[in-house]
Amino acid sequence: MRMNLQIWSAVAVIVIGYLVAVLYQTHHLDQQTRHLDQRINDLRSEMNHRFEDLKEWIRAEFRRMDERIDHLAGRVEKVEARLERVEGRFDKLEARFEQPATKG
């Protein structure tokens, strides 16, 4: 009987050791899972923030380009008007040179 008690006590110590190890590992694994979930959530939040910043930057660049294009369109209109005036002057000069010279 004494031998049986010694064997069972040794088995009990081993089983209790395994149970404690399993409980500790489970707790540690839960902590690590929570920590990893928090890091992933933080990363997701940071990436969403960066994407929003990128969207705002792209919108601002498009607005700036639109303003620049409008400004350039106004300048092109002025240049076209000048070109029409110059072409009119050239037409007048060309008409003068085509007329026969009169001596008087």
C-alpha positions as CSV (number, residue, x, y, z in Angstrom):
1,M,0.0,0.0,0.0
2,R,2.8,2.3,0.8
3,M,4.3,1.7,-2.7
4,N,0.9,2.5,-4.3
5,L,0.7,5.8,-2.3
6,Q,4.2,6.8,-3.4
7,I,3.5,6.0,-7.1
8,W,0.1,7.9,-7.0
9,S,1.7,10.9,-5.2
10,A,4.4,11.0,-7.9
11,V,1.8,10.8,-10.6
12,A,-0.3,13.5,-8.9
13,V,2.7,15.8,-8.7
14,I,3.4,15.3,-12.4
15,V,-0.3,15.8,-13.3
16,I,-0.5,18.9,-11.2
17,G,2.7,20.2,-12.8
18,Y,1.2,19.6,-16.3
19,L,-2.1,21.4,-15.3
20,V,-0.2,24.4,-13.9
21,A,1.9,24.5,-17.1
22,V,-1.2,24.3,-19.3
23,L,-2.9,27.0,-17.2
24,Y,0.1,29.3,-17.4
25,Q,0.6,28.7,-21.1
26,T,-3.1,29.4,-21.8
27,H,-3.0,32.6,-19.7
28,H,0.3,33.7,-21.4
29,L,-1.2,32.9,-24.8
30,D,-4.3,34.9,-24.1
31,Q,-2.1,37.9,-23.1
32,Q,-0.1,37.6,-26.2
33,T,-3.3,37.3,-28.3
34,R,-4.7,40.4,-26.7
35,H,-1.5,42.3,-27.2
36,L,-1.3,41.2,-30.9
37,D,-4.9,42.2,-31.4
38,Q,-4.2,45.6,-29.9
39,R,-1.2,46.1,-32.2
40,I,-3.1,45.1,-35.3
41,N,-6.0,47.5,-34.3
42,D,-3.4,50.3,-33.8
43,L,-1.8,49.5,-37.1
44,R,-5.2,49.5,-38.9
45,S,-6.1,52.8,-37.3
46,E,-2.8,54.3,-38.3
47,M,-3.1,53.1,-41.9
48,N,-6.7,54.4,-42.1
49,H,-5.4,57.8,-40.9
50,R,-2.6,57.7,-43.4
51,F,-5.0,56.9,-46.2
52,E,-7.3,59.8,-45.2
53,D,-4.3,62.1,-45.2
54,L,-3.3,60.8,-48.7
55,K,-6.9,61.4,-49.9
56,E,-6.8,64.9,-48.6
57,W,-3.4,65.6,-50.2
58,I,-4.7,64.2,-53.6
59,R,-7.8,66.4,-53.4
60,A,-5.7,69.4,-52.6
61,E,-3.4,68.7,-55.5
62,F,-6.3,68.4,-57.9
63,R,-7.8,71.7,-56.6
64,R,-4.4,73.3,-57.1
65,M,-4.1,71.9,-60.6
66,D,-7.6,73.1,-61.5
67,E,-6.8,76.6,-60.3
68,R,-3.5,76.5,-62.3
69,I,-5.3,75.3,-65.4
70,D,-8.0,78.0,-65.0
71,H,-5.2,80.6,-64.7
72,L,-3.4,79.2,-67.8
73,A,-6.7,79.1,-69.7
74,G,-7.1,82.8,-69.1
75,R,-3.6,83.5,-70.3
76,V,-4.2,81.3,-73.4
77,E,-7.3,83.4,-74.2
78,K,-5.2,86.6,-73.9
79,V,-2.5,85.1,-76.2
80,E,-5.1,84.0,-78.7
81,A,-6.6,87.5,-78.7
82,R,-3.1,89.0,-79.3
83,L,-2.5,86.5,-82.1
84,E,-5.8,87.5,-83.8
85,R,-4.8,91.2,-83.6
86,V,-1.3,90.4,-85.1
87,E,-2.9,88.3,-87.8
88,G,-5.2,91.2,-88.6
89,R,-2.2,93.5,-88.9
90,F,-0.4,91.1,-91.1
91,D,-3.5,90.8,-93.4
92,K,-3.5,94.6,-93.7
93,L,0.2,94.8,-94.5
94,E,-0.2,92.0,-97.0
95,A,-3.1,93.8,-98.7
96,R,-1.0,97.0,-98.9
97,F,1.8,95.1,-100.6
98,E,-0.5,93.4,-103.0
99,Q,-1.9,96.8,-104.2
100,P,-0.2,98.2,-107.2
101,A,2.0,101.1,-106.4
102,T,0.7,104.5,-107.7
103,K,3.1,107.1,-108.8
104,G,2.0,110.5,-108.1
